[in-house]
Amino acid sequence: MAGSPPSGTATYRRWRADTAARQPDHRSPGHRRQALRLEPANAERALTLCLRSPAEAPLLLEKALRERASTLFVERLGHYASRLGVALPRLSLSSARTRWGSCSLRSGIRLNWRLIHFPLPVIDYVAVHELAHLREMNHSARFWSIVAQVYPDYPNARKALQLGATHCPHW
C-alpha cells in the first residue's frame, strides 16, 4: 500500500482524521467550530482539535504535535542525561528537513519535532545520540561506544529511523 510504513514498524504514528463534528464556539456567539479528532494508528492518546475552519487544521495540528514532542523529548533527555552523567541541556525544537537532531555545548540540543511520529525506541536513540555528543563531539569509535553503553540496541533504532524517515509527514 502506497504511503504505508515499512514492515516491522507497526508502532509508526500516522495521524488520521477519525471524526468531524460541529460544536458551538463559546468565545464567538453565532459562530461554530469544527472538532477534528485525530487518533494515532497504534491507539495511543487521541488528539482533538477545535477548528474555526478546516484551513487552520495543519497549523493547529503542528502546534499540538510540537507541544507533545517538547514534553516527551524533555522527559526522555532527562532520563538518559542522568545515565550518561551529563547535565540536562536546553531543548529546542527544529523543523529541519535533513537532520533529526543536533547538539552544541553552547546552545544545547535541537530535536526535530517530527520525531513525535516515530516509536519511542527511535526517539530514545536520537536523544541518546545527541546527549552522547556532550561527552564526545564527533562520531568516532569512542562516541559510538558511549551510545552503545546506554542504548545497546542503537543499530536497530538507527535503521528504523532511516526506514521511517521516508514515511514521516513533512507538512
N, C-alpha and C positions, 0 to 999 in steps of 0.2 A: 504494500500500500504506500503510495507516494506521501512523503512528509512524515511518515511514522518513524519512531526511533529505532535504532538497530536492535536486533535480538539481544537479549541479555541486559537490557536497560529498562526493565519494566517499571522502575520507580521514577522514570523521567517525568517531570512535571509539565504537562501540556494543559494549559488553561483553556477552557471552552465555555461558551455561553450555555447555561443549563436552562434557566427560565428567565422570562422578562415579564414584569407586571407593572401596572401603573399604580403609583401611590401618591397621595396628596403631598405637596410641598408645603410644610408648615411655616416656612420662612417667607414664602411669597403667596399670599392668598390668590386663589384663582388659577395658579399655575400647578402643573402636575410634574412629578419627576418619575422617571423610569428606573425601576430597580433591576439591575442585571446581576444575576447570581452566577458566579464562576466557581467551578469545583475542579480541583486537580484530578487528573485521570487516576491517580493512585489513592483516592478517597481520603486525603488529608484534609485539613481545615478548609472550609469553603470561604470564599471572598464575595461579599455583596457590595456592589457599587450603586449609589443613588445618583442617577443622571438627570440633568435637565434636558439633554438631547443625546442621541446616540453618538453624535460627533465628538462629545467630550470623553467618551469611553477610553480611548487609547491613553490620553493624558492622565486620567484618574487611575487607570489600571497600573500604569508605570509608577505613579506616585505611591500607590498602595503596596506594590511589589517592592519598591525601594525601601519603604518603611519596614516591611517584613525582613528584607535582606539585611538591613542595618542591624536590627535586633538579633537576628540569628548569627550574623558574622561576628558581632561583638562577643556573643556567648561562646562561639567556637574558638575565636582568638584567645579569649581568656582561659579557656580550658587547656589549650595547647601551650600558651605562653608560660604557664607555671611548670609544665612538664619539660619545657626547653630551658627553663631557668632564665628567661628574659622578661623584662618589664612589658606590660601590655601597652602597645603603641597606639597612637591615634589612628582611627579608621576613617577613611574617605571612600565614597563610592565613585566608581567611574562608569563611563559608557563606552569605553574603548572598543574598537571593532576587532582588534588583533591581539589584545592582551587580557588575560583573566585576572592578573594581579601584578603589583609592583611594590617594592619596598625601598625606603630611603631612611637612613638614620636621622635625617633632619625632619622630614615631613611625615613619617610613619608609613602605614600600609594602605594601599589603594586596592580595593577588590571590585571587580566588575559586578554590578548589581544583577546582571543576567544569570549569575551563578545560582540564584534562587531557583532556577528551573531544573537544577541538577539534584541528584540524590545526595544525601548527607555525606556519604563517604568521599564523594568528589569534592564537595565544599571543604571537608576536613583536610583533604590532600592539599588543596590550594592554600588554605590557612597555614598548614604546617610548612609548606614550601616557602611562603613569604616570611613567616616567623624565623625560619632557619637562616634567612638572609641577615637577620640581626646578629647572628653569630659568624656567618661566613658569607661575605658579599660577592659571591661568584657561584659558578656551577661546577666546581672542582669535585674530585672524588671525596674530599673531606666534607663538602656541602651535602652530597647525596648520602653520606654516612650519617650525618646529623638527621636528615629527613628520615632515613630508614630506622634509626633508633627510636623515633617517636611514632612513626607511621610505617611499619614494615610492609604493608600491602600497597605502598605508593605506586609501584609499576602498574597494577591493575586499575587503580583510580586514575592514574595519568592516561592510560589507554581509554578508559570510559569518558574522560574529559574530551579527548581528541575525537572520539566517535560521536559523542553527544553534541559537540560544537556545530556540526553540520545541521542539526535539527533544532538548535536553540533559536527562539524568536528574536528577531533583530529590529523590531519596530520601535 
